[in-house]
Amino acid sequence: MYVCLCHGVTDHDIRRAAEAGCASVTELTMRTGLGSGCGSCSEMAGEILAQTRGARAFPLPVFAVAA
């Protein structure tokens, strides 16, 4: 689904960016342009980013803190 209509950024694009190490909406904006138009997509993008980053399984709790 399209999250940012202004720049054509989809939920899949956000998930791929998160899996590639993107950690914040600000960084996501720099990578994709998301949120730099009208800005109404930022909240949803942040939720998708957090869900994707939270879904990453770390073998030890120490690694989760370091990430």
N, CA, C and O atoms as CSV, one atom per row, in Angstrom:
chain,resi,resn,atom,element,x,y,z
A,1,MET,N,N,0.846,-1.171,0.000
A,1,MET,CA,C,0.000,0.000,0.000
A,1,MET,C,C,0.893,1.236,0.000
A,1,MET,O,O,1.997,1.227,0.545
A,2,TYR,N,N,0.395,2.285,-0.616
A,2,TYR,CA,C,1.136,3.543,-0.612
A,2,TYR,C,C,0.958,4.227,0.740
A,2,TYR,O,O,-0.159,4.390,1.232
A,3,VAL,N,N,2.078,4.621,1.323
A,3,VAL,CA,C,2.057,5.349,2.587
A,3,VAL,C,C,2.243,6.830,2.301
A,3,VAL,O,O,1.546,7.669,2.872
A,4,CYS,N,N,3.173,7.150,1.428
A,4,CYS,CA,C,3.436,8.535,1.047
A,4,CYS,C,C,3.033,8.714,-0.421
A,4,CYS,O,O,3.737,8.284,-1.334
A,5,LEU,N,N,1.903,9.348,-0.616
A,5,LEU,CA,C,1.423,9.581,-1.979
A,5,LEU,C,C,2.257,10.642,-2.692
A,5,LEU,O,O,2.435,10.577,-3.908
A,6,CYS,N,N,2.764,11.606,-1.954
A,6,CYS,CA,C,3.549,12.687,-2.562
A,6,CYS,C,C,4.807,12.164,-3.261
A,6,CYS,O,O,5.221,12.694,-4.292
A,7,HIS,N,N,5.410,11.112,-2.683
A,7,HIS,CA,C,6.673,10.606,-3.222
A,7,HIS,C,C,6.599,9.138,-3.636
A,7,HIS,O,O,7.618,8.545,-3.990
A,8,GLY,N,N,5.412,8.551,-3.595
A,8,GLY,CA,C,5.234,7.181,-4.067
A,8,GLY,C,C,5.945,6.127,-3.240
A,8,GLY,O,O,6.439,5.141,-3.786
A,9,VAL,N,N,6.001,6.325,-1.923
A,9,VAL,CA,C,6.687,5.378,-1.037
A,9,VAL,C,C,5.660,4.401,-0.470
A,9,VAL,O,O,4.630,4.808,0.066
A,10,THR,N,N,5.954,3.111,-0.594
A,10,THR,CA,C,5.035,2.078,-0.127
A,10,THR,C,C,5.481,1.498,1.216
A,10,THR,O,O,6.589,1.754,1.686
A,11,ASP,N,N,4.590,0.711,1.819
A,11,ASP,CA,C,4.946,0.034,3.064
A,11,ASP,C,C,6.104,-0.942,2.830
A,11,ASP,O,O,6.925,-1.156,3.721
A,12,HIS,N,N,6.168,-1.529,1.642
A,12,HIS,CA,C,7.278,-2.431,1.317
A,12,HIS,C,C,8.601,-1.670,1.263
A,12,HIS,O,O,9.631,-2.180,1.703
A,13,ASP,N,N,8.574,-0.454,0.726
A,13,ASP,CA,C,9.781,0.380,0.689
A,13,ASP,C,C,10.270,0.684,2.107
A,13,ASP,O,O,11.470,0.659,2.380
A,14,ILE,N,N,9.327,0.969,3.000
A,14,ILE,CA,C,9.679,1.288,4.393
A,14,ILE,C,C,10.267,0.062,5.076
A,14,ILE,O,O,11.264,0.168,5.790
A,15,ARG,N,N,9.660,-1.098,4.863
A,15,ARG,CA,C,10.166,-2.330,5.473
A,15,ARG,C,C,11.564,-2.668,4.955
A,15,ARG,O,O,12.431,-3.080,5.726
A,16,ARG,N,N,11.780,-2.495,3.662
A,16,ARG,CA,C,13.108,-2.744,3.092
A,16,ARG,C,C,14.146,-1.800,3.689
A,16,ARG,O,O,15.264,-2.213,3.998
A,17,ALA,N,N,13.775,-0.537,3.849
A,17,ALA,CA,C,14.698,0.437,4.439
A,17,ALA,C,C,15.013,0.055,5.882
A,17,ALA,O,O,16.165,0.152,6.306
A,18,ALA,N,N,14.008,-0.377,6.643
A,18,ALA,CA,C,14.225,-0.788,8.029
A,18,ALA,C,C,15.160,-1.992,8.093
A,18,ALA,O,O,16.058,-2.045,8.934
A,19,GLU,N,N,14.947,-2.946,7.210
A,19,GLU,CA,C,15.798,-4.133,7.176
A,19,GLU,C,C,17.222,-3.792,6.758
A,19,GLU,O,O,18.159,-4.519,7.089
A,20,ALA,N,N,17.389,-2.691,6.032
A,20,ALA,CA,C,18.714,-2.242,5.606
A,20,ALA,C,C,19.379,-1.360,6.664
A,20,ALA,O,O,20.494,-0.880,6.462
A,21,GLY,N,N,18.685,-1.145,7.808
A,21,GLY,CA,C,19.305,-0.409,8.906
A,21,GLY,C,C,18.715,0.956,9.205
A,21,GLY,O,O,19.162,1.623,10.138
A,22,CYS,N,N,17.736,1.385,8.448
A,22,CYS,CA,C,17.101,2.678,8.700
A,22,CYS,C,C,16.418,2.638,10.073
A,22,CYS,O,O,15.626,1.737,10.348
A,23,ALA,N,N,16.728,3.617,10.932
A,23,ALA,CA,C,16.264,3.561,12.315
A,23,ALA,C,C,15.291,4.665,12.700
A,23,ALA,O,O,14.747,4.634,13.803
A,24,SER,N,N,15.056,5.635,11.830
A,24,SER,CA,C,14.173,6.742,12.206
A,24,SER,C,C,13.425,7.271,10.988
A,24,SER,O,O,13.811,7.030,9.844
A,25,VAL,N,N,12.350,7.995,11.261
A,25,VAL,CA,C,11.583,8.607,10.169
A,25,VAL,C,C,12.437,9.668,9.471
A,25,VAL,O,O,12.326,9.859,8.260
A,26,THR,N,N,13.271,10.344,10.222
A,26,THR,CA,C,14.157,11.350,9.626
A,26,THR,C,C,15.092,10.704,8.606
A,26,THR,O,O,15.275,11.224,7.506
A,27,GLU,N,N,15.671,9.585,8.974
A,27,GLU,CA,C,16.546,8.869,8.051
A,27,GLU,C,C,15.746,8.338,6.861
A,27,GLU,O,O,16.223,8.353,5.726
A,28,LEU,N,N,14.542,7.876,7.127
A,28,LEU,CA,C,13.660,7.396,6.062
A,28,LEU,C,C,13.344,8.519,5.076
A,28,LEU,O,O,13.296,8.292,3.867
A,29,THR,N,N,13.131,9.715,5.587
A,29,THR,CA,C,12.886,10.887,4.733
A,29,THR,C,C,14.101,11.169,3.855
A,29,THR,O,O,13.962,11.468,2.669
A,30,MET,N,N,15.285,11.072,4.440
A,30,MET,CA,C,16.498,11.315,3.666
A,30,MET,C,C,16.686,10.263,2.574
A,30,MET,O,O,17.177,10.577,1.490
A,31,ARG,N,N,16.301,9.023,2.854
A,31,ARG,CA,C,16.474,7.941,1.887
A,31,ARG,C,C,15.408,7.947,0.791
A,31,ARG,O,O,15.706,7.644,-0.365
A,32,THR,N,N,14.162,8.291,1.149
A,32,THR,CA,C,13.053,8.111,0.209
A,32,THR,C,C,12.299,9.382,-0.152
A,32,THR,O,O,11.572,9.400,-1.145
A,33,GLY,N,N,12.454,10.445,0.629
A,33,GLY,CA,C,11.682,11.658,0.414
A,33,GLY,C,C,10.379,11.659,1.198
A,33,GLY,O,O,9.702,12.684,1.281
A,34,LEU,N,N,10.025,10.508,1.777
A,34,LEU,CA,C,8.790,10.360,2.540
A,34,LEU,C,C,8.661,11.465,3.589
A,34,LEU,O,O,9.616,11.756,4.310
A,35,GLY,N,N,7.502,12.066,3.670
A,35,GLY,CA,C,7.234,13.063,4.693
A,35,GLY,C,C,7.701,14.467,4.358
A,35,GLY,O,O,7.419,15.402,5.108
A,36,SER,N,N,8.403,14.636,3.255
A,36,SER,CA,C,8.917,15.968,2.929
A,36,SER,C,C,7.938,16.781,2.084
A,36,SER,O,O,8.202,17.940,1.762
A,37,GLY,N,N,6.806,16.168,1.726
A,37,GLY,CA,C,5.751,16.888,1.007
A,37,GLY,C,C,4.767,17.444,2.012
A,37,GLY,O,O,5.066,18.403,2.723
A,38,CYS,N,N,3.606,16.847,2.071
A,38,CYS,CA,C,2.568,17.333,2.991
A,38,CYS,C,C,2.808,16.867,4.423
A,38,CYS,O,O,2.353,17.516,5.364
A,39,GLY,N,N,3.525,15.741,4.605
A,39,GLY,CA,C,3.872,15.261,5.936
A,39,GLY,C,C,2.828,14.410,6.630
A,39,GLY,O,O,3.059,13.951,7.748
A,40,SER,N,N,1.686,14.188,5.998
A,40,SER,CA,C,0.624,13.435,6.662
A,40,SER,C,C,0.949,11.947,6.808
A,40,SER,O,O,0.236,11.236,7.517
A,41,CYS,N,N,1.989,11.468,6.165
A,41,CYS,CA,C,2.348,10.052,6.203
A,41,CYS,C,C,3.334,9.706,7.313
A,41,CYS,O,O,3.566,8.526,7.575
A,42,SER,N,N,3.910,10.687,7.958
A,42,SER,CA,C,5.000,10.450,8.903
A,42,SER,C,C,4.617,9.533,10.054
A,42,SER,O,O,5.405,8.670,10.442
A,43,GLU,N,N,3.431,9.703,10.602
A,43,GLU,CA,C,3.022,8.880,11.739
A,43,GLU,C,C,2.903,7.405,11.339
A,43,GLU,O,O,3.426,6.526,12.025
A,44,MET,N,N,2.216,7.143,10.230
A,44,MET,CA,C,2.066,5.765,9.774
A,44,MET,C,C,3.423,5.166,9.407
A,44,MET,O,O,3.692,4.003,9.706
A,45,ALA,N,N,4.263,5.946,8.769
A,45,ALA,CA,C,5.592,5.465,8.394
A,45,ALA,C,C,6.392,5.101,9.636
A,45,ALA,O,O,7.084,4.083,9.651
A,46,GLY,N,N,6.303,5.918,10.671
A,46,GLY,CA,C,6.991,5.631,11.926
A,46,GLY,C,C,6.512,4.344,12.562
A,46,GLY,O,O,7.310,3.584,13.110
A,47,GLU,N,N,5.212,4.094,12.492
A,47,GLU,CA,C,4.647,2.863,13.047
A,47,GLU,C,C,5.144,1.641,12.282
A,47,GLU,O,O,5.510,0.635,12.890
A,48,ILE,N,N,5.160,1.722,10.961
A,48,ILE,CA,C,5.640,0.604,10.142
A,48,ILE,C,C,7.124,0.371,10.398
A,48,ILE,O,O,7.569,-0.772,10.511
A,49,LEU,N,N,7.874,1.441,10.487
A,49,LEU,CA,C,9.307,1.345,10.749
A,49,LEU,C,C,9.558,0.682,12.100
A,49,LEU,O,O,10.401,-0.209,12.206
A,50,ALA,N,N,8.833,1.109,13.131
A,50,ALA,CA,C,9.002,0.539,14.471
A,50,ALA,C,C,8.598,-0.933,14.509
A,50,ALA,O,O,9.276,-1.751,15.131
A,51,GLN,N,N,7.496,-1.265,13.844
A,51,GLN,CA,C,7.049,-2.665,13.807
A,51,GLN,C,C,8.085,-3.545,13.129
A,51,GLN,O,O,8.380,-4.644,13.600
A,52,THR,N,N,8.627,-3.069,12.037
A,52,THR,CA,C,9.605,-3.857,11.288
A,52,THR,C,C,10.893,-4.003,12.071
A,52,THR,O,O,11.464,-5.092,12.129
A,53,ARG,N,N,11.356,-2.927,12.671
A,53,ARG,CA,C,12.594,-2.997,13.452
A,53,ARG,C,C,12.395,-3.819,14.713
A,53,ARG,O,O,13.325,-4.487,15.166
A,54,GLY,N,N,11.195,-3.780,15.290
A,54,GLY,CA,C,10.903,-4.567,16.483
A,54,GLY,C,C,10.766,-6.040,16.184
A,54,GLY,O,O,10.943,-6.870,17.076
A,55,ALA,N,N,10.455,-6.383,14.943
A,55,ALA,CA,C,10.267,-7.775,14.550
A,55,ALA,C,C,11.587,-8.504,14.347
A,55,ALA,O,O,11.617,-9.731,14.246
A,56,ARG,N,N,12.672,-7.751,14.286
A,56,ARG,CA,C,13.971,-8.385,14.111
A,56,ARG,C,C,14.323,-9.176,15.360
A,56,ARG,O,O,14.251,-8.655,16.473
A,57,ALA,N,N,14.692,-10.397,15.181
A,57,ALA,CA,C,15.055,-11.254,16.306
A,57,ALA,C,C,16.559,-11.160,16.543
A,57,ALA,O,O,17.350,-11.333,15.615
A,58,PHE,N,N,16.945,-10.891,17.766
A,58,PHE,CA,C,18.345,-10.845,18.135
A,58,PHE,C,C,18.653,-12.078,18.979
A,58,PHE,O,O,17.860,-12.438,19.850
A,59,PRO,N,N,19.779,-12.724,18.740
A,59,PRO,CA,C,20.093,-13.949,19.472
A,59,PRO,C,C,20.324,-13.721,20.962
A,59,PRO,O,O,20.031,-14.605,21.767
A,60,LEU,N,N,20.835,-12.568,21.343
A,60,LEU,CA,C,21.079,-12.262,22.745
A,60,LEU,C,C,20.511,-10.879,23.057
A,60,LEU,O,O,20.552,-10.000,22.196
A,61,PRO,N,N,19.984,-10.663,24.260
A,61,PRO,CA,C,19.438,-9.342,24.615
A,61,PRO,C,C,20.452,-8.203,24.461
A,61,PRO,O,O,20.078,-7.066,24.175
A,62,VAL,N,N,21.726,-8.516,24.652
A,62,VAL,CA,C,22.775,-7.500,24.532
A,62,VAL,C,C,22.782,-6.906,23.127
A,62,VAL,O,O,22.984,-5.703,22.968
A,63,PHE,N,N,22.566,-7.726,22.119
A,63,PHE,CA,C,22.567,-7.244,20.745
A,63,PHE,C,C,21.384,-6.325,20.476
A,63,PHE,O,O,21.504,-5.377,19.700
A,64,ALA,N,N,20.261,-6.585,21.098
A,64,ALA,CA,C,19.094,-5.736,20.924
A,64,ALA,C,C,19.354,-4.346,21.478
A,64,ALA,O,O,18.922,-3.357,20.886
A,65,VAL,N,N,20.050,-4.253,22.598
A,65,VAL,CA,C,20.386,-2.962,23.186
A,65,VAL,C,C,21.393,-2.231,22.319
A,65,VAL,O,O,21.304,-1.013,22.162
A,66,ALA,N,N,22.336,-2.945,21.760
A,66,ALA,CA,C,23.368,-2.344,20.921
A,66,ALA,C,C,22.814,-1.834,19.598
A,66,ALA,O,O,23.378,-0.914,19.005
A,67,ALA,N,N,21.735,-2.410,19.138
A,67,ALA,CA,C,21.154,-2.000,17.849
A,67,ALA,C,C,20.466,-0.732,18.041
A,67,ALA,O,O,19.897,-0.188,17.093
